[in-house]
Amino acid sequence: MKIKSGDKVTMQAGKDKGKSGKVLQVMTEEGRIVVEGLNLLIKHQKARKSGEKGQRIQFPAAVNIAKVALLCPKCGKPTRVSFKVEAGKKSRVCAKCKETI
């Protein structure tokens, strides 16, 4: 997987196009990720006890990994990720500035 939790990504498509946020969770089998502050959905919760009020809970929903691009920490641009093997260690590399991520 080229994007890991904790990475900063930017949305390339959808209602939050152009916004960026931190990856909270990566679901490798489904090919989806959850990004903090993006693709927010509202869930309505009924009151459990009498006298209590109902609530609207906002939470980030999963989005397809193809709709986001990794932001390079060095150059700050959205980029593709390539891999480089040095001394038996595999590392992620920014496709634009060729720096290790």
N, C-alpha and C positions, 0 to 999 in steps of 0.2 A: 504494500500500500504506500503510495507516494505522499499522502497527507496523514499526519499523525495528530493525536489529541494534544492540545497546547499550541499548535501552529496558528498563525494569523492568516485568514483567508479573506478573499473578496468575492462577492456574488457577481456572476456573469450574466444571469438571466433571472426572470421572475419579478415579483413585486418589490423585492429589495435589491434590485440591480444597482451596482455601484457602491453598496454599503459593505463594511468589513467588520469582522468579529473573530473571536477566539474559538477554536474547535473544542467542544466539550466532550463529545463522544463520537467514536468511529465504529460503524457496523460493517465489517468487511464482507460478510456473507451477502448482505442486501445491497452493498455498494452505496450506502447512505451515510451522512454525517449530521450531527447536531451542532449548530453554531450559535454561540451566545448572542442574543439580541436580534437574530435574523429569523425570518419565517415564523413569526409569533402567531400563535393561535389562542383563541379565548374559549375557555371551558366554563360553563355556567354550573354553579353548585347550589343545590337547594338548601334551605335552612333545615337543620336536623332537629332542633328543639324549638318549642314555641317561644316567641320573643327574640329569637336569633334571626339575623338577616342572611339572605342569600349572598353569594359572592360571584364575581367574575375573576377567574384565575387565568393569567397570561403565562404561556410556556412556549419555549422554542421547539418546533417540530423538526423532524428529520428532513433533509433535502438530498437530492441525488448528487453524488460526488462530481459528476460531470458539469454541474452548474456553478462550481466554485473554482477559483484559482488561488494557488499559494502566493502569499506576499513575501518576497525575499526580504530577510532582515537587513541585508547589506544595502541593496539599491532601492528597496521600498516599492518595487514594481510587481504587478501580477505576472507570474512566470510559470513555465512548465518545469518539471523536475526531471533531471537525468541522474544516473548513478555513476560513481567512479570507485574503483577498487584500488586502494593503496596499501601496501604491506599486509595484504590479507584482510583488510577492513573495508567494508562497503559503506560509502557515505553518499548523501544526497547533495546534488549540485544544482545551482541556479542556471537555467539555460541562457539567461541574458548576460549576467556579469561573471559567470564561471566560478563563483565563490561557493565554498562549502556551506550548507545550511545547517 
